[in-house]
Amino acid sequence: MVHYTPVSCALHSELELAILRKSPRLLKWVLESGEVREETITPVDLITRIEGEFLLFNTAQQERLEIRLDQIY
């Protein structure tokens, strides 16, 4: 995976608020394959690792996924 590019404080704050409120939101992101995915999700947590910051979320089908924040459109 490519080098992590930090995201804006505004996006980070928006995600934190959505997690606290358990607010579903439309999210568009790019997969490692280059495919773009768009889906309504429910954010669960923000995770920081050496590779970057990640969003843990549930899909409408209750699938739990994790994406790097810099992959979000």
C-alpha positions as CSV (number, residue, x, y, z in Angstrom):
1,M,0.0,0.0,0.0
2,V,1.2,3.5,-0.7
3,H,2.4,6.0,1.9
4,Y,-0.3,7.3,4.2
5,T,-1.4,10.9,3.5
6,P,-2.9,12.6,6.7
7,V,-6.5,13.7,6.3
8,S,-8.0,17.0,7.2
9,C,-9.0,17.8,10.8
10,A,-12.5,18.5,9.5
11,L,-12.9,15.0,8.1
12,H,-11.5,13.5,11.3
13,S,-13.9,15.5,13.5
14,E,-16.9,14.7,11.2
15,L,-16.1,11.0,11.6
16,E,-15.7,11.3,15.4
17,L,-19.0,12.9,15.7
18,A,-20.7,10.3,13.5
19,I,-19.2,7.6,15.7
20,L,-20.5,9.3,18.9
21,R,-24.0,9.7,17.4
22,K,-24.0,6.3,15.7
23,S,-25.1,8.2,12.6
24,P,-25.2,6.3,9.3
25,R,-23.6,8.2,6.4
26,L,-22.9,7.8,2.8
27,L,-19.2,6.9,2.3
28,K,-17.2,6.6,-0.9
29,W,-13.8,5.0,-0.8
30,V,-11.3,3.3,-3.1
31,L,-10.2,-0.3,-2.5
32,E,-6.7,-1.5,-2.8
33,S,-7.7,-3.0,-6.2
34,G,-8.5,0.6,-7.4
35,E,-12.2,-0.1,-7.5
36,V,-14.4,2.7,-6.0
37,R,-17.1,1.6,-3.5
38,E,-20.0,3.8,-2.3
39,E,-22.3,2.6,0.5
40,T,-24.2,3.8,3.5
41,I,-22.2,2.8,6.6
42,T,-22.4,3.2,10.3
43,P,-19.0,4.3,11.7
44,V,-17.8,2.4,14.8
45,D,-14.3,3.6,15.7
46,L,-11.1,5.3,14.5
47,I,-7.9,3.4,14.9
48,T,-4.3,4.6,14.7
49,R,-1.6,2.2,13.5
50,I,1.9,2.7,12.2
51,E,0.4,2.4,8.6
52,G,-2.0,5.3,9.2
53,E,-5.4,6.1,10.6
54,F,-8.3,3.7,9.9
55,L,-12.1,3.8,10.1
56,L,-13.9,0.8,11.5
57,F,-17.5,0.6,10.3
58,N,-20.5,-1.6,9.7
59,T,-22.2,-1.8,6.3
60,A,-26.0,-2.0,5.8
61,Q,-25.5,-5.8,5.6
62,Q,-23.8,-5.8,9.0
63,E,-20.4,-6.6,7.5
64,R,-17.6,-5.0,9.6
65,L,-14.9,-3.3,7.5
66,E,-11.9,-1.2,8.0
67,I,-10.4,1.4,5.6
68,R,-7.6,3.8,5.7
69,L,-8.9,7.4,6.1
70,D,-6.9,8.6,3.1
71,Q,-8.8,6.2,0.9
72,I,-12.1,8.1,1.5
73,Y,-13.4,10.5,-1.1
